[in-house]
């Protein structure tokens, strides 16, 4: 039996379960359920699996032999297996696959599952489960992983019969990558793994009610096109959904067709090259002044594959206060969830833009193009007056922003950048030049410390599958790195040429920044003892150079700019093993600009004492479009709103 939803609690599974397979097909290759799992992964085209073995999943691991057609990466922790699968999926566009055991092995996967759900990353997570007769008895290493992950998974299965395995794996793979991508959990009982079955391929899916909408319906495309031609202060607000949709070409074409400025959320960095003059950078809490100013003063916001996250919007009621909104997203639950849309468009971003751009060009031929020159003069003024910059460290240590900027300047243009979570993540987004899509891998929605190293491992394994593998740089903090530093063993054993830059300030930097600004500089449990520079007892920070060497990696350290330049140059030449550079940076460096949590983006602080947008309100009167009256606009907007509310 396969339970295709997580609504049934384990205690409701009958104790005297009928193990006989009454629906076994008449034809097929005889094998065990465990063998069927491995064969299903092969037939689905899976080329990489991450995981850690354990008792309840041993039959499946026993079925992995020298003839298996996928590569298996053994991580040192199940959470790392999940993040590695995420890094693999984000950087390649494929489905990440994990194979772990029951109980603690499965619960260690909860964080990656939640992380993947927040960032719409396609994962299939196969967990072992105790035998059917033991389910609900508090058996050794039993945990209701279906129930535990129900709020943070796209879909879940409990599989109790061997014959169901090929169909369930087919469905899980399809659900993970279709519609809005996300993690799917397949909890595989030991009974199903050991059971006998007849294998056949392909499998017919049974998914009543699951039909993601990919194309826009009704008049919404014409409505969106008319709003665009009547807008004199438009902004394209592009999010991670555009990356998941592989809509790079369509987004770039939309930028050219509209002539509008574009902002990109954290997961969408690089979908249009930063060198494109239309790109204003990232909006929100640590976004650029130009990006936030453009949104706050816009009269039309075109939200493409984004969800109006609180770190972007700040105070929601003050976000883009006079802008009308076109919202494009494949997930109908996101439309109107945080910001009401004047034109709601449900569909795949790539497909919708393919259909919208011709409608826009037709509207431009009818109504003409609005004059955006005054709008660009205002934006260019912000860009000129408030560029992304930083101050040198007053104590002679390295400025972390300088380190990130130098890494970017010296890196191969094809580099894939991975980050942990913290100040270094924001500096990476601000100071790296992103010129390619899928060149940025980071935990964005959940903000998971410890994400960086395992995600870099998955990314490096993914790029190995390409004809011309791309370099991988990980930018991490000393706090975030220590949460999964054991995965140096995985990277070293695999000989992955990951370059690791640790911005070592010996504190939990982002927490310290908030404590400085909002908690009276009360540094409660954020200061860590330095290690490696001056030996002391009880170091809270290890000697990262020695740690790297212990795992067979190359370890380097830099205190000065000269040492940093030399270490970066050396790291860029190493191709046979991981390289770790311990950059000693100023502990009181802060991420600027900054919008205090929950405040309006108009209060953005460029640097202490400087608030460029404070007290400046956008014009309340909307500019008139060419050859269109105010009555025409009002009627069109009312018509769109009426259709939306039906």
KOLZAMAR-741742 format. One record per residue (C-alpha): x, z, y; residue in three letters. Coordinates in steps of 0.2 Angstrom, whole numbers, padded with zeros to 4 digits, always signed. Example, Ala and Ser with C-alpha at 12.3 -4.5 7.8 and 13.67 -1.06 7.14 Angstrom:
BEGIN
+0062+0039-0022ALA+0068+0036-0005SER
//
This chain:
BEGIN
+0000+0000+0000UNK+0006-0003+0018UNK-0002+0006+0032UNK+0000-0006+0047UNK-0004+0007+0061UNK+0003+0024+0064UNK-0014+0032+0065UNK-0015+0039+0048UNK-0006+0056+0046UNK+0005+0059+0031UNK-0006+0073+0025UNK-0020+0060+0023UNK-0011+0050+0010UNK-0019+0054-0007UNK-0008+0065-0019UNK-0013+0055-0034UNK-0009+0038-0028UNK-0012+0023-0039UNK+0005+0015-0040UNK-0001+0000-0050UNK+0001-0016-0040UNK-0016-0024-0042UNK-0013-0038-0030UNK+0004-0045-0037UNK+0005-0064-0035UNK+0005-0074-0051UNK+0021-0082-0047UNK+0038-0077-0039UNK+0055-0070-0042UNK+0055-0053-0051UNK+0065-0040-0041UNK+0064-0022-0034UNK+0057-0018-0017UNK+0074-0014-0011UNK+0080-0031-0016UNK+0065-0039-0008UNK+0070-0030+0008UNK+0087-0037+0008UNK+0081-0055+0004UNK+0067-0054+0017UNK+0081-0050+0030UNK+0091-0065+0024UNK+0076-0076+0024UNK+0071-0071+0042UNK+0088-0077+0048UNK+0095-0060+0052UNK+0114-0061+0053UNK+0118-0043+0059UNK+0112-0026+0053UNK+0117-0009+0060UNK+0115+0008+0051UNK+0120+0023+0041UNK+0115+0026+0023UNK+0107+0042+0016UNK+0097+0047+0000UNK+0080+0040+0004UNK+0087+0023+0008UNK+0100+0022-0005UNK+0090+0009-0016UNK+0091-0003-0001UNK+0109+0000+0002UNK+0112-0003-0017UNK+0105-0020-0015UNK+0118-0025-0002UNK+0132-0033-0011UNK+0146-0046-0008UNK+0134-0060-0008UNK+0123-0054+0006UNK+0121-0066+0020UNK+0121-0054+0035UNK+0135-0043+0042UNK+0133-0025+0041UNK+0140-0013+0054UNK+0142+0005+0048UNK+0141+0016+0064UNK+0145+0035+0064UNK+0128+0041+0070UNK+0111+0034+0068UNK+0108+0034+0087UNK+0123+0023+0089UNK+0116+0011+0077UNK+0100+0010+0087UNK+0110+0007+0103UNK+0122-0005+0095UNK+0106-0015+0089UNK+0100-0015+0107UNK+0116-0021+0114UNK+0116-0035+0101UNK+0098-0040+0105UNK+0100-0039+0124UNK+0116-0050+0125UNK+0110-0063+0112UNK+0092-0064+0114UNK+0090-0060+0095UNK+0081-0046+0086UNK+0092-0031+0083UNK+0090-0023+0065UNK+0093-0005+0060UNK+0093+0003+0042UNK+0094+0022+0041UNK+0088+0035+0030UNK+0073+0048+0031UNK+0072+0064+0040UNK+0086+0067+0052UNK+0092+0049+0050UNK+0075+0043+0056UNK+0073+0056+0070UNK+0091+0051+0076UNK+0083+0034+0079UNK+0069+0041+0091UNK+0080+0039+0107UNK+0085+0021+0104UNK+0067+0017+0099UNK+0061+0024+0115UNK+0075+0016+0125UNK+0070-0001+0118UNK+0052+0002+0121UNK+0055+0005+0140UNK+0067-0010+0142UNK+0057-0022+0131UNK+0071-0024+0118UNK+0066-0032+0101UNK+0071-0021+0087UNK+0066-0019+0069UNK+0070-0001+0063UNK+0069+0001+0044UNK+0069+0020+0039UNK+0069+0027+0022UNK+0055+0039+0017UNK+0053+0051+0002UNK+0042+0045-0013UNK+0024+0043-0011UNK+0020+0059-0022UNK+0031+0069-0010UNK+0024+0063+0006UNK+0015+0077+0015UNK+0024+0091+0005UNK+0038+0095+0017UNK+0050+0088+0004UNK+0068+0087+0007UNK+0072+0076+0022UNK+0054+0071+0025UNK+0048+0068+0042UNK+0033+0059+0049UNK+0043+0046+0058UNK+0028+0035+0060UNK+0019+0049+0069UNK+0034+0054+0079UNK+0037+0036+0085UNK+0019+0032+0088UNK+0020+0034+0107UNK+0037+0025+0109UNK+0036+0010+0097UNK+0027-0006+0099UNK+0020-0005+0081UNK+0024+0005+0065UNK+0021+0003+0046UNK+0022+0015+0032UNK+0025+0005+0016UNK+0021+0012-0001UNK+0020-0003-0012UNK+0035-0015-0016UNK+0024-0030-0015UNK+0020-0027+0003UNK+0038-0027+0009UNK+0041-0046+0012UNK+0024-0048+0022UNK+0028-0032+0032UNK+0045-0037+0036UNK+0039-0054+0042UNK+0026-0046+0053UNK+0038-0033+0060UNK+0050-0047+0065UNK+0037-0057+0073UNK+0029-0043+0083UNK+0046-0037+0089UNK+0051-0053+0097UNK+0034-0060+0102UNK+0023-0056+0117UNK+0032-0042+0126UNK+0046-0038+0115UNK+0049-0021+0108UNK+0054-0009+0093UNK+0044-0010+0077UNK+0046+0004+0064UNK+0045+0001+0046UNK+0045+0017+0036UNK+0049+0012+0018UNK+0045+0024+0005UNK+0057+0027-0010UNK+0042+0022-0021UNK+0041+0005-0013UNK+0060+0002-0014UNK+0061+0006-0033UNK+0045-0003-0037UNK+0044-0020-0046UNK+0037-0035-0037UNK+0037-0054-0037UNK+0046-0061-0022UNK+0040-0077-0013UNK+0044-0085+0004UNK+0037-0088+0017UNK+0024-0074+0019UNK+0007-0075+0027UNK+0005-0063+0041UNK-0011-0052+0043UNK-0012-0048+0061UNK-0030-0048+0067UNK-0031-0045+0085UNK-0013-0048+0089UNK-0013-0064+0100UNK-0002-0062+0115UNK-0007-0073+0129UNK+0007-0085+0135UNK-0001-0097+0147UNK-0011-0093+0163UNK-0030-0095+0163UNK-0042-0100+0176UNK-0038-0104+0194UNK-0024-0091+0196UNK-0010-0104+0197UNK-0019-0113+0211UNK-0022-0096+0220UNK-0004-0091+0218UNK+0002-0108+0225UNK-0009-0106+0240UNK-0003-0089+0244UNK+0015-0095+0243UNK+0012-0109+0255UNK+0003-0098+0268UNK+0017-0084+0267UNK+0030-0083+0281UNK+0039-0068+0273UNK+0039-0070+0254UNK+0050-0061+0242UNK+0053-0065+0224UNK+0054-0048+0215UNK+0061-0053+0198UNK+0063-0040+0183UNK+0069-0039+0165UNK+0054-0048+0158UNK+0061-0064+0165UNK+0077-0061+0156UNK+0068-0057+0140UNK+0058-0074+0142UNK+0074-0084+0144UNK+0067-0090+0161UNK+0083-0092+0170UNK+0080-0110+0173UNK+0062-0108+0179UNK+0067-0093+0191UNK+0081-0103+0199UNK+0069-0118+0201UNK+0056-0106+0209UNK+0069-0100+0221UNK+0073-0118+0226UNK+0055-0123+0227UNK+0050-0108+0238UNK+0066-0106+0249UNK+0061-0087+0247UNK+0074-0073+0246UNK+0075-0065+0229UNK+0078-0047+0223UNK+0082-0042+0205UNK+0079-0026+0196UNK+0093-0017+0186UNK+0089-0026+0170UNK+0088-0043+0178UNK+0105-0044+0186UNK+0113-0061+0184UNK+0097-0071+0180UNK+0101-0080+0196UNK+0120-0080+0201UNK+0125-0067+0214UNK+0134-0081+0223UNK+0117-0090+0227UNK+0113-0086+0245UNK+0095-0082+0240UNK+0100-0067+0230UNK+0099-0050+0240UNK+0104-0039+0226UNK+0094-0024+0218UNK+0080-0015+0227UNK+0075+0003+0226UNK+0084+0020+0226UNK+0101+0013+0226UNK+0097-0005+0231UNK+0104-0015+0246UNK+0097-0013+0263UNK+0093-0031+0264UNK+0083-0030+0247UNK+0073-0015+0252UNK+0070-0022+0270UNK+0064-0038+0264UNK+0052-0030+0252UNK+0046-0018+0265UNK+0043-0031+0278UNK+0036-0045+0266UNK+0019-0052+0268UNK+0019-0059+0250UNK+0028-0051+0235UNK+0029-0062+0219UNK+0032-0050+0205UNK+0040-0059+0190UNK+0041-0050+0174UNK+0043-0032+0182UNK+0032-0017+0181UNK+0034-0008+0199UNK+0045+0005+0192UNK+0046+0021+0203UNK+0065+0019+0205UNK+0061+0003+0214UNK+0045+0007+0223UNK+0049+0025+0229UNK+0033+0031+0237UNK+0021+0019+0229UNK+0008+0019+0243UNK+0022+0015+0256UNK+0029+0001+0245UNK+0028-0017+0253UNK+0014-0010+0264UNK+0007-0026+0271UNK+0011-0038+0257UNK-0001-0047+0246UNK+0005-0047+0227UNK+0006-0061+0214UNK+0010-0052+0198UNK+0016-0062+0183UNK+0018-0052+0166UNK+0015-0055+0148UNK+0009-0037+0146UNK-0009-0036+0153UNK-0007-0017+0153UNK+0006-0019+0167UNK-0005-0029+0179UNK-0013-0017+0191UNK-0005-0001+0183UNK+0005+0004+0198UNK+0001-0009+0211UNK-0015-0019+0213UNK-0012-0038+0212UNK-0021-0050+0223UNK-0017-0064+0210UNK-0015-0057+0192UNK-0007-0069+0180UNK-0005-0064+0162UNK+0007-0075+0152UNK+0025-0078+0147UNK+0036-0079+0162UNK+0044-0095+0157UNK+0028-0104+0153UNK+0019-0097+0168UNK+0033-0103+0180UNK+0033-0120+0171UNK+0015-0122+0176UNK+0016-0113+0193UNK+0030-0124+0200UNK+0020-0140+0199UNK+0005-0132+0207UNK+0016-0125+0221UNK+0023-0142+0225UNK+0006-0150+0225UNK+0000-0136+0237UNK+0016-0139+0248UNK+0011-0158+0249UNK-0006-0153+0254UNK-0003-0138+0266UNK+0015-0141+0271UNK+0029-0128+0269UNK+0030-0113+0280UNK+0044-0110+0292UNK+0055-0096+0284UNK+0069-0098+0297UNK+0064-0082+0307UNK+0062-0073+0291UNK+0079-0077+0285UNK+0087-0073+0302UNK+0080-0055+0300UNK+0086-0054+0282UNK+0103-0061+0286UNK+0105-0048+0300UNK+0103-0034+0287UNK+0115-0042+0276UNK+0128-0044+0290UNK+0126-0027+0297UNK+0124-0017+0281UNK+0134-0025+0267UNK+0138-0016+0251UNK+0154-0006+0255UNK+0163+0011+0252UNK+0175+0023+0260UNK+0192+0027+0253UNK+0194+0043+0243UNK+0200+0057+0255UNK+0210+0066+0242UNK+0221+0051+0237UNK+0212+0048+0220UNK+0205+0032+0216UNK+0189+0027+0224UNK+0177+0023+0209UNK+0169+0008+0219UNK+0186+0001+0221UNK+0189+0002+0202UNK+0173-0007+0198UNK+0176-0021+0211UNK+0194-0024+0205UNK+0188-0025+0187UNK+0175-0038+0192UNK+0188-0048+0203UNK+0200-0048+0188UNK+0188-0052+0174UNK+0184-0068+0165UNK+0169-0075+0174UNK+0160-0076+0157UNK+0162-0057+0154UNK+0148-0047+0148UNK+0147-0030+0157UNK+0140-0015+0148UNK+0137+0002+0156UNK+0133+0020+0152UNK+0121+0030+0163UNK+0126+0038+0179UNK+0134+0034+0195UNK+0145+0022+0187UNK+0130+0012+0181UNK+0124+0010+0199UNK+0142+0006+0206UNK+0143-0008+0192UNK+0126-0015+0198UNK+0132-0015+0216UNK+0150-0021+0214UNK+0151-0033+0200UNK+0148-0051+0203UNK+0135-0057+0190UNK+0135-0076+0188UNK+0127-0078+0171UNK+0111-0072+0163UNK+0113-0060+0149UNK+0129-0054+0156UNK+0123-0036+0159UNK+0118-0023+0146UNK+0112-0006+0152UNK+0099+0007+0148UNK+0088+0005+0163UNK+0070+0012+0160UNK+0075+0028+0149UNK+0092+0030+0157UNK+0101+0036+0141UNK+0118+0044+0142UNK+0129+0039+0128UNK+0121+0021+0127UNK+0137+0012+0133UNK+0150+0013+0119UNK+0138+0008+0105UNK+0129-0005+0115UNK+0146-0012+0119UNK+0149-0013+0100UNK+0133-0022+0097UNK+0137-0034+0112UNK+0154-0038+0105UNK+0148-0041+0088UNK+0134-0053+0095UNK+0147-0063+0105UNK+0157-0065+0090UNK+0143-0076+0083UNK+0146-0088+0098UNK+0157-0103+0097UNK+0167-0096+0112UNK+0166-0077+0111UNK+0164-0069+0128UNK+0175-0054+0134UNK+0166-0037+0134UNK+0169-0024+0147UNK+0161-0006+0146UNK+0160+0004+0162UNK+0157+0022+0158UNK+0158+0039+0164UNK+0167+0054+0156UNK+0151+0063+0153UNK+0141+0048+0146UNK+0155+0042+0135UNK+0157+0059+0127UNK+0140+0058+0120UNK+0144+0044+0108UNK+0163+0044+0108UNK+0164+0045+0089UNK+0160+0026+0089UNK+0178+0022+0094UNK+0180+0023+0075UNK+0167+0010+0073UNK+0175-0001+0086UNK+0193+0002+0080UNK+0188-0001+0062UNK+0180-0018+0066UNK+0195-0023+0078UNK+0183-0027+0092UNK+0192-0031+0108UNK+0181-0020+0119UNK+0189-0015+0136UNK+0183+0002+0141UNK+0184+0008+0159UNK+0180+0027+0160UNK+0178+0033+0178UNK+0184+0050+0175UNK+0179+0062+0189UNK+0177+0077+0177UNK+0159+0081+0182UNK+0142+0075+0178UNK+0143+0063+0194UNK+0125+0058+0197UNK+0118+0076+0194UNK+0132+0083+0205UNK+0127+0070+0219UNK+0109+0077+0218UNK+0115+0095+0218UNK+0125+0091+0234UNK+0111+0082+0243UNK+0096+0092+0237UNK+0102+0109+0230UNK+0113+0116+0243UNK+0129+0111+0233UNK+0125+0123+0219UNK+0135+0115+0205UNK+0126+0123+0190UNK+0133+0117+0174UNK+0140+0100+0180UNK+0159+0104+0183UNK+0170+0100+0168UNK+0188+0105+0166UNK+0201+0091+0167UNK+0210+0086+0152UNK+0226+0076+0150UNK+0232+0077+0168UNK+0237+0096+0167UNK+0236+0104+0150UNK+0225+0120+0151UNK+0216+0130+0138UNK+0198+0125+0134UNK+0197+0108+0142UNK+0179+0101+0145UNK+0186+0084+0146UNK+0197+0078+0132UNK+0213+0068+0134UNK+0205+0051+0133UNK+0222+0042+0130UNK+0226+0053+0114UNK+0208+0051+0109UNK+0209+0032+0109UNK+0225+0032+0100UNK+0218+0044+0087UNK+0205+0030+0083UNK+0218+0016+0082UNK+0214+0010+0100UNK+0225+0007+0115UNK+0224+0021+0128UNK+0230+0019+0146UNK+0228+0030+0161UNK+0228+0027+0180UNK+0230+0039+0195UNK+0235+0026+0208UNK+0229+0008+0213UNK+0246+0001+0207UNK+0244+0010+0190UNK+0226+0004+0189UNK+0230-0014+0192UNK+0244-0014+0179UNK+0232-0006+0166UNK+0218-0019+0170UNK+0230-0033+0168UNK+0236-0026+0151UNK+0219-0023+0145UNK+0213-0041+0149UNK+0227-0047+0137UNK+0223-0037+0122UNK+0212-0046+0109UNK+0214-0037+0093UNK+0208-0019+0096UNK+0198-0009+0109UNK+0207-0004+0125UNK+0202+0012+0134UNK+0208+0015+0152UNK+0206+0033+0159UNK+0203+0030+0178UNK+0205+0046+0188UNK+0192+0045+0202UNK+0186+0056+0216UNK+0173+0068+0210UNK+0163+0069+0226UNK+0161+0050+0228UNK+0143+0046+0230UNK+0132+0031+0227UNK+0126+0023+0244UNK+0113+0017+0249UNK+0101+0029+0243UNK+0082+0032+0244UNK+0078+0050+0240UNK+0066+0052+0225UNK+0048+0049+0230UNK+0052+0044+0248UNK+0047+0028+0256UNK+0060+0014+0255UNK+0060+0014+0274UNK+0070+0030+0273UNK+0084+0022+0264UNK+0101+0030+0269UNK+0115+0017+0271UNK+0127+0031+0273UNK+0125+0049+0279UNK+0117+0048+0296UNK+0112+0030+0295UNK+0094+0024+0291UNK+0093+0006+0296UNK+0074+0004+0292UNK+0068+0021+0298UNK+0054+0019+0311UNK+0053+0000+0310UNK+0036-0006+0303UNK+0032-0024+0298UNK+0020-0034+0308UNK+0002-0031+0304UNK-0003-0049+0309UNK+0000-0062+0296UNK+0008-0079+0301UNK-0004-0094+0301UNK+0000-0107+0287UNK+0001-0125+0292UNK-0016-0133+0293UNK-0025-0118+0286UNK-0037-0106+0296UNK-0038-0088+0294UNK-0056-0090+0287UNK-0049-0101+0273UNK-0036-0088+0269UNK-0049-0074+0269UNK-0060-0084+0258UNK-0046-0088+0245UNK-0040-0070+0244UNK-0058-0064+0242UNK-0061-0077+0228UNK-0045-0072+0219UNK-0049-0053+0220UNK-0066-0056+0213UNK-0060-0065+0198UNK-0047-0052+0195UNK-0060-0038+0195UNK-0072-0047+0183UNK
//
